[in-house]
Amino acid sequence: MTTTTITNFRKNLFEYVRSAVEFNDVIDVTTKEGSAVVMSKEDYDGLMETLYLLSHPKTAGEILDAKNTPPEEFTPLEDIEW
């Protein structure tokens, strides 16, 4: 995460946005009134999808179960019928 002032952000807007998009950098822009965060649309969409999935208790439980499942218990990708 990169932190910068609003004045510096304005002066270097293109470079900060490029850094967010190309390198997935998250920019914390500080002002006298508080802070704002700039991130790529891709990162934002991923964050929103994660929040959506975890907001459903059943789905969150399934994700946690999968996380705690040993790799050898998973079905190999080549054995899955599409």
C-alpha positions in Angstrom: 0.0 0.0 0.0 1.2 3.4 -0.9 0.2 6.5 1.1 0.3 10.0 -0.3 -1.3 13.4 0.3 -4.1 14.7 -1.9 -1.7 17.4 -3.2 0.9 14.9 -4.4 -1.9 12.6 -5.7 -3.3 15.4 -7.9 0.2 16.2 -9.2 0.9 12.5 -10.1 -2.6 11.2 -10.8 -1.7 9.3 -13.9 1.2 7.5 -12.3 -0.8 6.5 -9.2 -3.7 5.1 -11.3 -1.2 3.3 -13.5 0.4 1.8 -10.4 -3.0 0.6 -9.1 -4.0 -0.9 -12.4 -0.7 -2.5 -13.5 0.8 -3.5 -10.2 -2.3 -3.9 -8.0 -1.0 -1.2 -5.7 -3.6 0.3 -3.3 -3.2 4.0 -2.8 -4.2 5.6 0.5 -4.8 9.3 -0.3 -4.8 11.5 2.9 -6.6 14.8 3.3 -7.2 17.0 6.3 -10.8 15.6 6.4 -9.7 11.9 6.2 -8.5 9.4 3.7 -9.7 7.7 0.5 -8.5 4.5 -1.1 -7.7 4.1 -4.8 -7.5 0.6 -6.2 -7.9 -1.2 -9.5 -11.3 -2.1 -10.7 -10.1 -5.8 -10.8 -9.1 -5.6 -7.1 -12.4 -3.9 -6.2 -14.5 -6.5 -8.0 -12.6 -9.3 -6.3 -13.1 -7.7 -2.9 -16.9 -7.3 -3.5 -17.2 -10.9 -4.7 -15.4 -12.1 -1.5 -17.7 -10.0 0.7 -20.7 -11.4 -1.2 -19.7 -15.0 -0.9 -18.8 -14.6 2.8 -22.1 -12.9 3.6 -23.9 -16.2 3.0 -23.3 -18.5 6.0 -23.7 -21.7 4.0 -21.3 -20.6 1.3 -18.8 -19.2 3.9 -19.0 -22.6 5.7 -18.3 -24.5 2.4 -15.3 -22.3 1.7 -13.9 -22.9 5.2 -14.5 -26.6 4.9 -12.6 -26.6 1.5 -9.8 -24.6 3.0 -9.3 -27.2 5.7 -9.6 -30.2 3.4 -6.3 -32.0 2.7 -5.2 -31.7 -1.0 -5.3 -35.5 -1.4 -9.0 -35.5 -0.8 -9.8 -33.3 -3.8 -10.8 -34.7 -7.1 -8.0 -34.3 -9.7 -9.0 -31.7 -12.4 -8.6 -34.2 -15.2 -11.2 -36.5 -13.5 -13.9 -33.8 -13.6 -16.4 -34.0 -16.4 -17.3 -30.6 -17.8 
